[in-house]
């Protein structure tokens, strides 16, 4: 058992070293390493050892996205009031906490994505794992919102809400990349306004009330 734990710990350390070394290389050179072979050499590991953890640099970039997401969740859940937040408050908390994590890696993210096409049109492959994790989070959020009636349960439409939130996430990321305001205050405003709009649209509104009343009148005949 002790040997297994040491092996797992060693593997975790190597994975972390790969991620940190990759980020450092991008920060120093403004681009990805030339080859896996040379990159592995710089870490004093074999190319074969590298492939135990990632099959390409695309996988490493995906690992960085995953690490940012996992740290965002950890920081968010560490906030004492979080468990009592409404669905809307939890979404706001996610975005504000996520942006704080992104700030720690801004130079790295700018080097890789500042000149890339709009994420909403062409999402890099390495973001797919992050997308899967985010959609799982969004589905839970939407379900909580339905249960508390903060989100209207509309047949055929409600199931699409997590995908809409994913597009909002891409929008916020792109907005933040281009934001030059002090303290990224414009990004904070964009988060608040986009989240408010989302919940205004998916919440119960006058149209829902009208159909509820029409349904009531029909059933009362």
Number of C-alpha atoms within 10 A of each C-alpha: 6 7 8 9 10 11 12 12 12 12 15 13 12 18 18 15 13 21 20 13 16 21 21 14 16 17 19 11 10 15 14 20 15 8 11 18 14 13 21 19 12 11 13 10 14 15 15 12 13 20 12 11 16 16 12 13 17 15 17 20 22 21 22 21 19 20 16 20 21 15 14 22 16 12 16 20 15 11 10 8 9 13 11 9 12 15 22 19 12 17 20 19 20 19 20 18 18 20 22 15 17 20 15 11 15 16 16 21 18 15 16 16 14 14 8 12 12 14 16 14 9 9 14 16 11 18 18 14 15 18 19 12 13 19 18 11 15 20 18 14 19 24 17 16 20 18 12 12 12 19 24 20 18 13 7 7 10 16 14 10 18 19 15 13 20 17 15 17 19 17 18 18 18 18 16 22 19 12 14 12 10 7 10 16 13 15 22 16 11 15 23 16 11 17 19 13 12 17 16 13 12 19 18 16 11 9 9 13 11 11 11 12 12 12 11 11 10 9 8 7 5
